[in-house]
Amino acid sequence: MSEVPPGRKIWLVAGEDSGDQLGAKLMRGLAALSDRPIRFGGVGGEAMAAEGFTSLFPIDDVAVMGYLPVAARLRTLLRRIRQTVRDVVEARPDVLVIIDSPGFTHAVASRVRKRMPGLPIVDYVSPSVWAWRPWRAARMRPFIDHVLALLPFEPDAHRRLGGPACTYVGHPLIERLDDLRPDADEAVARMALPPTLVILPGSRRSEIERLMPVFGATLSGLTRQFGPIEAVLPAVTRHRALIERLAGSWGTPVRLVHGEAAKHAAFRRARAALAASGTVTLELALAGVPMVVAYKVSRIEEAVARRLIQVPTIVLPNLILGQNAMPEFIQADCTASNLAEALGPLLSGGAARDVQVEALSRIDGLMRLTDGDEPSRKAARIVLGATRAA
């Protein structure tokens, strides 16, 4: 009788919603490919919990971004870092996978490496070393063994900058093209009247508070110019009350929807989108929705960013295309008049819209894996190959 191999222990540490979504998909991939049971632990959110994950503490405790929000919650963050490190060391997993949120997850990984030098550590999502603070790539090498990249140009960036081994595993969004692409009826609805404008003010509280007033004024300006607009705002669940309150102050009606299915349904019917810079711009691109992108941070963050950012655009689809096809309005340029002026041609049609539609049609081809694998399964194979018990 053959001996049953022992189970695996895989610890996952995510720091915000996007990482939680990646972690859930990775868990499914790992469970499907592993030849033995897996025990998971670490830090995650609602999506990972739906896969049977029990988080060490609520992910909202560490889901902060920006110098001022981090400074305001520094004591909590440091306590959660120590708690996570202690949990990993006590559990002695076969591999540690940190997922995005480098401010939190890298602090955990570097401390774990000092206490457990032999533990394999995989970083799922490369920090934006190609955009700003490029020296971070080389600084990752002492505590990161392998980076799983979501964007096709990132492995070259790590090689150029002296970072850890890096493999493009593909973005999980390309597994969801059927959810994002309109059917025949929805394609017709995109061009129907009144036009549907999807509004996406971000997933973080600071983003929502800064962008909602500007986006509301933009919508009012557009309705004065074009007449009725079907405005749809997919609201982040944990900030639902805040979004409802801010949207209630708009002078123009907007329909709030909740959940991934409702968001993607809105994308499939949208004529255009007004979005905060972030992963959602990639979702819109794969859905073929022309967009205008906006972003605002504090003045302190702006001063630091202007010195450090080294790319000509912060819009992910633009970076993948190597072309600034989607207009972006940052900081002082993020005004209602600028946004409305750029959105107008996308709603009415013409050359500006045609340029975006053509560019967006190339996105999924640039992002597909050449071996035909699925991103979450390719990531799972690398993680399983790194486990000490493999």
C-alpha positions as CSV (number, residue, x, y, z in Angstrom):
1,M,0.0,0.0,0.0
2,S,1.5,3.3,-1.1
3,E,2.1,6.0,1.5
4,V,-0.3,9.0,1.3
5,P,1.7,12.2,0.9
6,P,1.4,14.8,3.6
7,G,-0.8,17.8,3.0
8,R,0.6,21.2,2.0
9,K,0.5,24.4,4.0
10,I,0.3,27.5,1.9
11,W,0.1,30.9,3.5
12,L,-1.4,33.8,1.5
13,V,-1.1,37.5,2.6
14,A,-3.2,40.0,0.7
15,G,-3.6,43.7,1.7
16,E,-6.7,45.0,-0.2
17,D,-9.6,44.0,-2.4
18,S,-7.7,43.5,-5.7
19,G,-5.3,41.1,-3.9
20,D,-8.2,39.3,-2.2
21,Q,-9.7,38.6,-5.7
22,L,-6.3,37.3,-6.9
23,G,-5.9,35.2,-3.8
24,A,-9.3,33.6,-4.3
25,K,-8.5,32.6,-7.9
26,L,-5.1,31.3,-6.9
27,M,-6.7,29.2,-4.2
28,R,-9.0,27.6,-6.8
29,G,-6.0,27.0,-9.1
30,L,-4.0,25.5,-6.3
31,A,-6.8,23.2,-5.1
32,A,-7.4,22.0,-8.7
33,L,-3.7,21.2,-9.4
34,S,-2.4,19.9,-6.0
35,D,-1.9,16.2,-5.6
36,R,-2.6,16.5,-1.9
37,P,-4.8,18.5,0.5
38,I,-3.9,22.1,1.1
39,R,-4.3,24.0,4.4
40,F,-4.5,27.8,3.8
41,G,-3.8,30.6,6.2
42,G,-2.8,34.2,6.4
43,V,-4.6,37.4,5.5
44,G,-7.4,37.8,3.0
45,G,-10.9,39.3,2.4
46,E,-14.4,38.3,1.3
47,A,-13.5,36.6,-1.9
48,M,-10.9,34.4,-0.2
49,A,-13.3,33.7,2.6
50,A,-15.8,32.4,0.0
51,E,-13.2,29.8,-0.9
52,G,-13.0,28.6,2.7
53,F,-10.2,31.0,3.9
54,T,-10.1,32.2,7.5
55,S,-8.2,35.5,7.7
56,L,-6.0,36.4,10.7
57,F,-7.8,39.8,10.9
58,P,-10.0,41.9,8.7
59,I,-8.3,43.0,5.5
60,D,-9.7,46.5,6.0
61,D,-7.2,47.0,8.8
62,V,-4.4,47.2,6.2
63,A,-6.2,48.3,3.1
64,V,-4.8,51.9,3.1
65,M,-2.9,53.8,0.4
66,G,-1.1,57.1,0.3
67,Y,1.3,58.8,2.7
68,L,-1.2,60.6,4.8
69,P,-3.7,57.6,5.3
70,V,-0.8,55.3,6.1
71,A,0.7,57.8,8.6
72,A,-2.7,58.1,10.3
73,R,-3.0,54.4,10.8
74,L,0.7,53.6,11.2
75,R,0.3,52.1,14.7
76,T,-2.4,49.6,13.5
77,L,-0.4,48.7,10.4
78,L,2.8,48.0,12.4
79,R,0.8,45.9,14.8
80,R,-0.8,43.9,12.0
81,I,2.6,43.4,10.3
82,R,4.1,41.9,13.5
83,Q,1.0,39.8,14.0
84,T,1.2,38.4,10.5
85,V,4.9,37.6,10.7
86,R,4.4,35.8,14.0
87,D,1.6,33.8,12.5
88,V,3.7,32.7,9.5
89,V,6.6,31.8,11.7
90,E,4.4,29.7,14.0
91,A,2.6,28.0,11.2
92,R,5.8,27.1,9.3
93,P,4.1,26.8,5.9
94,D,5.7,25.2,2.8
95,V,5.5,28.5,0.9
96,L,4.4,32.1,1.6
97,V,2.6,34.0,-1.2
98,I,2.3,37.7,-0.7
99,I,-0.3,39.4,-3.0
100,D,0.1,43.0,-4.1
101,S,0.0,45.9,-1.5
102,P,3.8,46.0,-1.3
103,G,3.8,48.5,1.6
104,F,2.2,45.9,3.8
105,T,3.2,42.6,2.2
106,H,6.8,43.4,1.6
107,A,7.2,44.5,5.2
108,V,5.9,41.0,6.2
109,A,8.0,39.1,3.7
110,S,11.3,40.8,4.6
111,R,10.8,40.1,8.3
112,V,9.7,36.5,7.7
113,R,12.9,36.0,5.5
114,K,15.1,37.0,8.5
115,R,13.4,34.6,10.8
116,M,12.8,31.7,8.3
117,P,15.6,32.0,5.6
118,G,14.7,28.7,4.0
119,L,11.0,29.5,3.4
120,P,10.2,30.1,-0.3
121,I,8.4,33.5,-0.8
122,V,6.5,34.3,-4.0
123,D,5.2,37.8,-4.8
124,Y,2.0,37.7,-6.8
125,V,1.8,41.1,-8.6
126,S,5.0,43.1,-9.3
127,P,5.3,46.5,-7.7
128,S,5.3,49.2,-10.3
129,V,9.1,49.3,-10.4
130,W,8.9,50.2,-14.1
131,A,6.9,53.4,-13.2
132,W,8.6,54.8,-10.1
133,R,11.3,54.0,-7.6
134,P,13.0,51.5,-9.9
135,W,15.6,50.6,-7.2
136,R,12.9,48.6,-5.5
137,A,13.4,45.8,-8.0
138,A,16.9,45.0,-6.8
139,R,15.9,45.6,-3.1
140,M,13.3,42.8,-3.4
141,R,15.9,40.1,-4.3
142,P,17.0,39.3,-0.7
143,F,13.4,38.4,0.4
144,I,11.5,37.5,-2.8
145,D,12.3,34.3,-4.7
146,H,9.9,34.7,-7.6
147,V,7.6,37.4,-8.9
148,L,4.4,36.5,-10.8
149,A,3.7,39.4,-13.2
150,L,0.2,40.4,-14.4
151,L,1.5,42.7,-17.2
152,P,3.4,41.4,-20.2
153,F,6.2,44.0,-20.0
154,E,7.1,43.4,-16.4
155,P,9.6,40.4,-16.7
156,D,11.8,42.6,-19.0
157,A,11.6,45.4,-16.5
158,H,12.9,43.1,-13.6
159,R,15.7,41.8,-15.7
160,R,16.7,45.3,-16.7
161,L,16.6,46.5,-13.1
162,G,18.2,43.5,-11.4
163,G,15.0,42.3,-9.7
164,P,14.1,38.7,-8.7
165,A,13.1,36.0,-11.2
166,C,9.9,37.1,-12.8
167,T,7.4,35.3,-14.9
168,Y,4.4,36.7,-16.8
169,V,1.4,34.6,-15.7
170,G,-1.2,36.7,-17.3
171,H,-3.9,38.9,-15.7
172,P,-6.9,37.0,-14.3
173,L,-9.2,39.4,-16.1
174,I,-8.4,37.6,-19.4
175,E,-10.2,34.6,-18.0
176,R,-13.4,36.6,-17.8
177,L,-13.8,37.9,-21.3
178,D,-17.2,36.3,-21.6
179,D,-18.3,38.3,-18.6
180,L,-16.9,41.5,-20.0
181,R,-17.8,41.4,-23.7
182,P,-21.3,42.4,-24.9
183,D,-23.5,40.0,-26.7
184,A,-25.4,41.2,-29.8
185,D,-28.3,42.8,-27.9
186,E,-25.9,44.5,-25.5
187,A,-23.8,45.8,-28.4
188,V,-26.9,47.4,-29.8
189,A,-27.7,48.9,-26.4
190,R,-24.3,50.6,-26.3
191,M,-25.3,52.8,-29.2
192,A,-28.9,53.4,-28.0
193,L,-30.3,56.6,-26.5
194,P,-29.9,57.7,-23.8
195,P,-26.3,56.7,-23.7
196,T,-25.0,54.8,-20.7
197,L,-22.1,56.3,-18.9
198,V,-20.5,54.1,-16.2
199,I,-18.8,56.1,-13.4
200,L,-16.1,54.5,-11.3
201,P,-14.6,56.7,-8.6
202,G,-12.2,54.1,-7.1
203,S,-12.3,51.5,-4.4
204,R,-10.4,53.3,-1.6
205,R,-12.1,55.8,0.7
206,S,-9.6,58.6,-0.2
207,E,-10.1,58.1,-3.9
208,I,-13.9,58.2,-3.5
209,E,-13.9,61.3,-1.4
210,R,-11.6,63.2,-3.8
211,L,-13.2,62.1,-7.1
212,M,-17.0,61.9,-6.3
213,P,-17.6,65.7,-6.3
214,V,-15.7,66.2,-9.5
215,F,-17.4,63.3,-11.2
216,G,-20.8,64.6,-10.1
217,A,-20.1,68.0,-11.6
218,T,-18.8,66.3,-14.8
219,L,-22.1,64.4,-15.1
220,S,-24.1,67.6,-14.6
221,G,-22.1,69.3,-17.3
222,L,-22.6,66.4,-19.8
223,T,-26.4,66.3,-19.2
224,R,-26.6,70.1,-19.9
225,Q,-24.7,69.5,-23.2
226,F,-26.2,66.2,-24.4
227,G,-29.5,65.8,-22.6
228,P,-30.4,62.7,-20.7
229,I,-27.7,60.2,-19.8
230,E,-28.1,56.8,-18.1
231,A,-25.4,57.1,-15.4
232,V,-24.5,53.9,-13.6
233,L,-22.1,53.8,-10.6
234,P,-20.9,50.3,-9.5
235,A,-20.4,50.9,-5.7
236,V,-17.7,49.2,-3.7
237,T,-19.6,47.3,-1.0
238,R,-17.6,48.4,2.0
239,H,-18.0,52.1,1.1
240,R,-21.6,51.9,0.0
241,A,-22.9,54.3,2.6
242,L,-20.2,56.9,1.7
243,I,-20.9,56.6,-2.0
244,E,-24.7,56.8,-1.5
245,R,-24.2,60.0,0.6
246,L,-21.9,61.7,-1.9
247,A,-24.0,60.7,-4.9
248,G,-27.1,62.0,-3.2
249,S,-25.6,65.5,-3.3
250,W,-25.2,65.4,-7.1
251,G,-27.7,67.4,-9.1
252,T,-28.1,64.7,-11.6
253,P,-29.5,61.2,-11.0
254,V,-27.2,58.2,-11.0
255,R,-28.1,54.5,-10.5
256,L,-25.9,52.7,-8.0
257,V,-25.4,49.0,-8.6
258,H,-23.6,46.5,-6.4
259,G,-21.5,43.4,-7.0
260,E,-19.3,42.1,-9.8
261,A,-22.1,40.8,-11.9
262,A,-23.9,44.1,-11.9
263,K,-20.7,46.0,-12.6
264,H,-19.9,43.8,-15.6
265,A,-23.5,44.1,-16.9
266,A,-23.1,47.9,-16.8
267,F,-19.8,47.6,-18.7
268,R,-21.4,45.5,-21.5
269,R,-23.9,48.3,-22.2
270,A,-21.8,51.3,-21.5
271,R,-21.1,53.8,-24.3
272,A,-18.2,55.3,-22.3
273,A,-16.7,55.4,-18.9
274,L,-15.3,57.9,-16.4
275,A,-12.9,56.1,-14.2
276,A,-10.3,56.5,-11.5
277,S,-6.9,55.2,-12.5
278,G,-6.4,51.6,-11.5
279,T,-7.2,48.0,-12.4
280,V,-10.7,48.9,-13.4
281,T,-9.3,50.7,-16.5
282,L,-8.0,47.3,-17.6
283,E,-11.5,45.8,-17.1
284,L,-13.0,48.5,-19.2
285,A,-10.4,48.0,-21.9
286,L,-11.1,44.3,-22.1
287,A,-14.8,45.1,-22.2
288,G,-14.1,47.5,-25.1
289,V,-15.4,50.6,-23.3
290,P,-13.9,53.9,-24.4
291,M,-12.9,55.9,-21.3
292,V,-11.6,59.0,-19.7
293,V,-9.3,58.4,-16.7
294,A,-8.8,60.7,-13.7
295,Y,-6.9,60.8,-10.4
296,K,-6.2,63.1,-7.5
297,V,-4.0,62.7,-4.5
298,S,-2.9,65.0,-1.7
299,R,-0.4,67.8,-2.4
300,I,2.3,66.0,-0.4
301,E,1.8,62.8,-2.5
302,E,1.7,64.8,-5.7
303,A,5.1,66.5,-4.9
304,V,6.7,63.1,-4.2
305,A,5.2,61.4,-7.2
306,R,6.3,64.1,-9.6
307,R,9.9,63.5,-8.6
308,L,9.7,59.7,-8.8
309,I,7.2,58.7,-11.6
310,Q,9.1,57.7,-14.7
311,V,6.4,56.7,-17.2
312,P,4.5,58.9,-19.7
313,T,1.1,57.6,-18.5
314,I,-0.4,56.0,-15.4
315,V,-3.2,54.3,-17.3
316,L,-2.6,50.5,-17.5
317,P,-4.1,50.0,-21.0
318,N,-1.9,52.8,-22.3
319,L,1.2,51.2,-20.9
320,I,0.3,47.8,-22.4
321,L,-0.5,49.4,-25.8
322,G,2.6,51.6,-25.8
323,Q,0.2,54.4,-26.9
324,N,-1.6,57.1,-24.9
325,A,-5.0,56.2,-26.4
326,M,-7.0,56.9,-23.3
327,P,-6.9,60.5,-22.0
328,E,-6.0,61.0,-18.4
329,F,-6.5,64.1,-16.2
330,I,-4.4,64.2,-13.0
331,Q,-4.4,66.6,-10.1
332,A,-5.0,70.2,-11.2
333,D,-6.1,68.9,-14.7
334,C,-8.8,66.8,-13.0
335,T,-11.7,69.3,-13.4
336,A,-15.3,68.8,-14.4
337,S,-14.8,70.9,-17.5
338,N,-11.8,68.9,-18.7
339,L,-13.5,65.6,-18.1
340,A,-16.7,66.6,-19.8
341,E,-14.9,68.0,-22.8
342,A,-13.0,64.6,-23.2
343,L,-16.1,62.5,-22.6
344,G,-18.3,64.3,-25.0
345,P,-16.8,62.9,-28.2
346,L,-16.9,59.4,-26.7
347,L,-20.6,59.7,-26.1
348,S,-21.5,61.3,-29.4
349,G,-19.2,59.3,-31.7
350,G,-16.5,60.4,-34.2
351,A,-12.7,60.2,-34.6
352,A,-11.8,60.4,-30.9
353,R,-14.1,57.4,-30.1
354,D,-12.9,55.5,-33.2
355,V,-9.2,55.8,-32.1
356,Q,-10.0,54.4,-28.7
357,V,-12.2,51.5,-30.0
358,E,-9.4,50.5,-32.4
359,A,-6.8,50.6,-29.7
360,L,-8.9,48.6,-27.2
361,S,-9.5,45.9,-29.8
362,R,-5.8,45.0,-29.5
363,I,-5.6,44.7,-25.7
364,D,-6.6,41.1,-25.1
365,G,-4.2,39.9,-27.9
366,L,-1.3,41.6,-26.2
367,M,-2.3,40.1,-22.8
368,R,-3.0,36.5,-23.8
369,L,-0.6,33.8,-22.7
370,T,1.2,32.2,-25.7
371,D,1.0,28.7,-24.1
372,G,-2.8,29.0,-23.9
373,D,-2.8,28.5,-20.1
374,E,-5.1,30.3,-17.7
375,P,-3.5,32.9,-15.5
376,S,-4.6,31.5,-12.1
377,R,-3.5,28.0,-13.1
378,K,-0.1,29.2,-14.4
379,A,0.4,31.1,-11.1
380,A,-0.7,28.0,-9.1
381,R,1.8,25.8,-10.9
382,I,4.7,28.1,-10.0
383,V,3.6,28.3,-6.4
384,L,3.3,24.6,-6.1
385,G,6.7,24.2,-7.7
386,A,8.2,26.5,-5.1
387,T,6.8,24.7,-2.1
388,R,9.2,23.1,0.3
389,A,7.1,20.0,0.3
390,A,6.9,19.7,-3.5
